[in-house]
Amino acid sequence: MNRRQIVIDTINNKRRDVLPYYLDLTDIVRNRLIEFFDDPGFEKEVGNFLAQERNESFIELDNRRKQDMFGVVWSQEQEGDFGIVEEYILKKPKIGDYSFPEPDEKMIREKCERLVKEKDLFKLYIIGFSLFERAWSLRGMENLLMDFILNPDFAEKLLNRIVDYNLKVMEIVFEYPVDAIFFGDDWGQQKGLIMGPKIWRKFLKPRLKKMYSKTKERGLYVAQHSCGDIHQVFPDLVEIGLDIYNTFQPEVYDVEFMKREYGKDITFYGGISAQQLLPKATSEEVKKETKRLMDIIGKDGGYIVAPTHSIPDDVSTENILAFLEVVQNQ
């Protein structure tokens, strides 16, 4: 069984007998499972269909603070939390003397070389904080949302510079036989878009289209992560060429409607709730709900079964094993 080809067939709605899956873990849970299985390489035995590398590096400043590639310092308030920005770099609506970084070519090539060794897996190179998130991490969420209205020229300039950086990263990645570029950028709340559809279409959509088009020109698939409810812009995402959407939270979507409306165009990746099901249900309930969602979302292909986010530490080992039991025994 070639797992990479199964994912490709699933995306193209050609595969119906096996659904690909991926066990996405936070570091703290990964370490717990290493101890449970007494095997540092247990993930190789899980049967994952995906291989992923993130375009990400940090400088550890102390045990609670780290600095990202753009110079932003993140303060981690709790174990396993990404953290909060300690101080926003762009305090005023102007680029000023801030210098955007150049891609770390050595890091990118090392990660791509690791990816291409996974010949049997579907390979995704992840560009996290790919647009909106990168902009607010530099400017501040409230400031950026106000900039969209009060300082639109600055907002456009900032977003363009972020896209320029991403395209440089992508040009290096395109030299390797990876399968997809996976853009990470949270736009959703529990109900609706953070910035609303009108602002999203004005500021984000044309820049997403540019990055998606570059990816498609090279024959790669386009994957997009956004937490929350972004149903208002699904027609736009179909229009600009999205292939795979993650995380697909069942708390915020009508699963049957979304599958019926968009399943022929978009492969859903996620669906197994890390917010409600995995941390709060019994193992039998996890098995039952995972099977139910696989039947609905996976009908005629178009579904990569996975938690809706990297599994946090409030999910029991028993429930992780229940999820694995279902996906491994299709």
BELGI-V733182 format. One record per residue. N is the residue number from 1. PSI is psi in degrees with one decimal (999 if undefined). OMEGA is omega as a letter, one per 30 degrees, with the letter a starting at -180 (none if undefined). D_CENTER is the distance of its C-alpha to the mean C-alpha in Angstrom with 1 decimal. Layout:
<<N:PSI:OMEGA:D_CENTER> <N:PSI:OMEGA:D_CENTER>>
This chain:
<<1:116.9:l:25.9> <2:106.4:a:23.6> <3:-35.4:l:20.1> <4:-46.3:a:18.6> <5:-33.5:l:21.0> <6:-40.9:l:20.3> <7:-45.2:l:16.6> <8:-44.2:l:18.0> <9:-35.9:l:20.7> <10:-44.3:l:18.4> <11:-37.9:a:16.5> <12:10.5:l:20.0> <13:35.9:l:21.3> <14:-8.2:a:23.9> <15:129.2:a:23.2> <16:-13.8:a:24.3> <17:-26.3:a:25.7> <18:132.9:l:22.7> <19:128.4:l:19.1> <20:155.6:a:16.6> <21:164.4:l:14.7> <22:128.9:l:12.6> <23:104.2:a:13.4> <24:123.6:a:10.6> <25:143.8:l:12.8> <26:161.4:a:13.4> <27:-39.5:a:16.1> <28:-37.0:l:18.8> <29:-37.6:l:18.3> <30:-44.1:l:18.1> <31:-36.6:l:21.4> <32:-41.3:a:22.9> <33:-31.2:l:22.3> <34:-43.5:l:23.8> <35:-41.0:a:26.8> <36:-47.3:a:26.9> <37:-10.6:a:26.9> <38:45.2:a:28.8> <39:106.3:l:26.7> <40:-21.6:a:24.4> <41:25.6:a:23.2> <42:-29.5:a:22.6> <43:-26.0:l:19.1> <44:-27.3:a:21.0> <45:-11.1:a:23.1> <46:-32.7:l:20.4> <47:20.0:l:20.0> <48:146.9:l:16.2> <49:-10.5:a:15.7> <50:149.1:l:12.7> <51:136.4:a:12.9> <52:145.0:l:10.2> <53:141.9:a:11.2> <54:136.6:l:9.8> <55:77.1:a:11.9> <56:135.8:l:13.0> <57:150.5:a:16.5> <58:152.7:l:18.5> <59:121.3:l:22.2> <60:117.7:a:23.3> <61:-38.8:l:26.0> <62:-167.9:a:27.1> <63:-4.2:l:25.9> <64:1.3:a:24.1> <65:139.0:l:23.2> <66:153.4:a:21.1> <67:129.4:a:20.8> <68:-177.7:a:17.9> <69:-21.2:a:18.4> <70:5.5:l:19.4> <71:2.3:a:21.9> <72:131.9:l:20.4> <73:126.5:a:21.6> <74:131.0:l:19.6> <75:121.4:a:21.7> <76:117.8:a:20.4> <77:-26.8:a:22.3> <78:159.3:a:21.6> <79:128.8:l:20.6> <80:-4.3:l:16.9> <81:139.6:l:16.1> <82:-34.6:l:14.2> <83:-177.0:l:17.3> <84:152.9:a:18.8> <85:128.6:a:20.1> <86:-43.6:l:23.7> <87:128.0:a:25.0> <88:135.8:a:23.7> <89:-43.3:a:24.9> <90:86.2:a:25.6> <91:-23.0:l:28.1> <92:159.7:a:29.6> <93:63.8:l:28.3> <94:147.4:l:29.1> <95:-37.4:l:27.6> <96:-135.1:a:30.9> <97:12.6:l:31.2> <98:133.5:a:27.5> <99:116.5:l:26.6> <100:143.3:a:23.1> <101:159.4:l:22.1> <102:148.8:l:22.4> <103:143.1:l:19.7> <104:89.8:a:20.6> <105:-39.9:a:21.7> <106:-45.5:l:22.9> <107:-45.2:a:19.6> <108:-45.4:a:17.7> <109:-38.9:l:20.4> <110:-41.1:a:20.5> <111:-39.5:l:16.9> <112:-38.3:l:17.4> <113:-35.6:l:20.6> <114:-41.5:a:19.1> <115:-48.2:a:16.7> <116:-14.2:l:19.6> <117:-20.3:a:21.6> <118:68.8:a:19.5> <119:-29.6:a:21.5> <120:-3.0:a:21.1> <121:156.5:l:17.3> <122:123.7:a:14.8> <123:120.7:l:13.4> <124:130.5:l:10.1> <125:121.1:a:10.2> <126:124.1:l:7.2> <127:93.7:a:8.5> <128:163.6:a:7.1> <129:50.2:a:9.4> <130:-11.1:l:10.0> <131:-86.7:a:12.7> <132:-46.3:a:13.6> <133:-40.7:l:12.2> <134:-39.3:a:14.0> <135:-46.4:a:17.0> <136:-26.6:l:17.5> <137:-26.1:l:17.0> <138:-35.6:a:20.0> <139:-26.6:a:21.9> <140:137.0:a:21.2> <141:-52.6:a:19.6> <142:-41.7:a:23.1> <143:-43.8:a:24.5> <144:-42.8:l:21.8> <145:-37.6:l:22.2> <146:-35.1:l:25.9> <147:-35.0:l:25.6> <148:-31.4:a:24.3> <149:-46.2:a:27.7> <150:-29.9:a:30.0> <151:58.0:a:28.9> <152:-33.3:l:27.1> <153:-41.6:l:28.3> <154:-45.4:a:26.8> <155:-42.2:l:23.4> <156:-43.6:a:23.5> <157:-43.6:l:24.6> <158:-46.9:l:21.9> <159:-37.9:l:19.1> <160:-38.8:l:21.0> <161:-35.2:l:21.2> <162:-42.7:l:17.4> <163:-41.7:l:17.1> <164:-43.3:l:20.0> <165:-47.8:a:18.3> <166:-42.4:a:15.2> <167:-35.0:l:17.7> <168:-41.6:l:19.6> <169:-46.6:a:16.8> <170:-36.8:l:16.1> <171:-34.2:l:19.9> <172:-44.8:a:20.0> <173:-35.4:a:17.2> <174:-15.9:l:19.0> <175:-10.5:a:22.0> <176:151.8:a:20.4> <177:61.2:l:20.0> <178:167.8:a:16.2> <179:-27.3:a:15.0> <180:149.2:l:11.9> <181:129.1:a:10.1> <182:107.0:a:6.4> <183:130.0:l:6.2> <184:127.5:a:4.4> <185:104.8:a:7.3> <186:123.3:l:8.7> <187:-16.0:a:11.8> <188:152.5:l:12.9> <189:-174.9:l:15.5> <190:-30.4:l:16.9> <191:109.5:l:19.0> <192:172.4:a:18.2> <193:145.0:l:16.6> <194:-44.6:a:17.2> <195:-3.7:a:19.1> <196:155.3:a:20.4> <197:-34.1:a:20.2> <198:-47.4:l:23.1> <199:-41.3:l:21.6> <200:-44.9:a:18.2> <201:-33.1:a:20.2> <202:-45.5:a:22.4> <203:-35.5:a:20.1> <204:-44.1:a:16.6> <205:-49.7:a:17.3> <206:-29.9:a:19.6> <207:-36.0:l:17.5> <208:-44.2:a:14.5> <209:-40.9:a:17.2> <210:-45.5:a:18.5> <211:-40.8:l:15.3> <212:-44.0:a:14.7> <213:-41.9:l:18.4> <214:-39.6:l:18.6> <215:-46.1:a:16.0> <216:-36.9:l:18.0> <217:-30.5:a:21.3> <218:6.1:l:20.5> <219:16.7:l:19.9> <220:158.4:l:16.2> <221:155.5:l:13.8> <222:124.8:l:11.2> <223:146.0:a:7.7> <224:129.5:l:6.0> <225:132.9:l:3.5> <226:125.0:l:6.5> <227:161.9:l:8.4> <228:-171.0:a:12.0> <229:107.1:l:14.4> <230:27.7:a:14.0> <231:-26.6:a:16.5> <232:-24.0:a:18.8> <233:13.0:l:16.9> <234:-41.0:l:16.0> <235:-35.5:l:19.2> <236:-40.7:a:18.3> <237:-39.6:l:15.0> <238:-44.3:a:17.2> <239:-40.6:a:19.7> <240:2.5:l:17.8> <241:21.5:l:16.5> <242:137.5:l:13.0> <243:-39.8:a:13.0> <244:128.3:l:9.9> <245:131.9:l:8.3> <246:133.4:h:5.9> <247:-15.8:l:7.1> <248:68.6:a:10.7> <249:122.5:a:12.6> <250:-16.7:l:16.2> <251:-25.1:a:17.6> <252:-7.9:a:16.9> <253:148.7:l:17.3> <254:99.6:a:20.4> <255:-44.9:a:19.0> <256:-41.3:l:22.1> <257:-45.7:a:22.3> <258:-39.4:l:18.7> <259:-44.5:a:19.3> <260:-39.1:a:22.7> <261:-36.7:a:21.9> <262:-1.7:a:18.8> <263:-24.8:l:18.6> <264:-18.7:a:20.7> <265:-33.1:a:18.4> <266:135.5:l:14.8> <267:127.5:l:13.4> <268:134.8:a:11.8> <269:111.5:a:9.4> <270:-130.9:l:9.8> <271:-26.0:a:12.9> <272:107.4:a:14.6> <273:121.4:l:14.8> <274:-1.2:l:14.2> <275:-39.3:a:16.0> <276:-57.1:a:19.1> <277:-60.9:a:19.7> <278:-41.4:a:18.8> <279:-21.1:a:20.4> <280:-20.3:a:23.3> <281:165.5:l:24.5> <282:166.1:l:26.9> <283:-36.0:l:26.0> <284:-37.7:l:27.9> <285:-37.6:l:26.0> <286:-45.7:l:22.7> <287:-46.1:a:24.2> <288:-45.3:a:25.6> <289:-36.2:l:22.6> <290:-44.5:l:20.3> <291:-42.3:a:23.0> <292:-45.4:a:23.4> <293:-35.8:l:19.8> <294:-38.2:l:20.0> <295:-39.7:a:23.2> <296:-56.9:a:22.0> <297:-31.0:a:18.6> <298:2.5:l:19.6> <299:122.9:a:22.9> <300:27.9:l:23.5> <301:-164.0:l:20.2> <302:28.2:l:16.9> <303:127.0:l:15.0> <304:113.5:a:12.9> <305:126.5:a:13.9> <306:161.5:l:11.7> <307:155.3:a:11.6> <308:-14.0:l:9.6> <309:167.6:l:8.3> <310:129.3:a:9.7> <311:122.8:a:13.3> <312:177.9:a:15.4> <313:-8.5:l:19.1> <314:3.9:l:20.6> <315:127.6:a:19.8> <316:154.3:l:22.9> <317:-36.5:l:23.2> <318:-41.1:a:25.2> <319:-30.8:l:22.4> <320:-42.2:l:20.0> <321:-34.0:l:22.9> <322:-43.9:l:23.5> <323:-46.9:a:20.0> <324:-37.8:a:20.7> <325:-40.9:a:24.2> <326:-49.4:a:23.1> <327:-27.9:a:20.5> <328:-17.3:a:22.8> <329:48.6:l:25.9> <330:999:none:25.1>>
